């Protein structure tokens, strides 16, 4: 699903009186705010959906799978998403229905 798909679904809702173009702009602004917050290492928590947080991974010694040679892997920052309990329960219910 893309931003365009999300904007179309929102704009097509009966209780929304905005154009697809306006909805797309709003969604783009929301994602810009989230991106800027994460760049500042701020936690982004969306109630009922989940939490995005930037974490630092420590440096370690990795291994080249082809040669088996040890390779140093530097420390780095990674984006982590933790779904809310509501989201986890919804996914679990869907899995149980199958």
Secondary structure, DSSP 8 states (H G I E B T S, - for coil): --HHHHHHHHHTSTT--S-HHHHHHHHHHHHHHHHHHHHTT--EEETTTEEEEEEEE--EEEE-TTT--EEEE--EEEEEEEE-HHHHHHHHHHHHH-
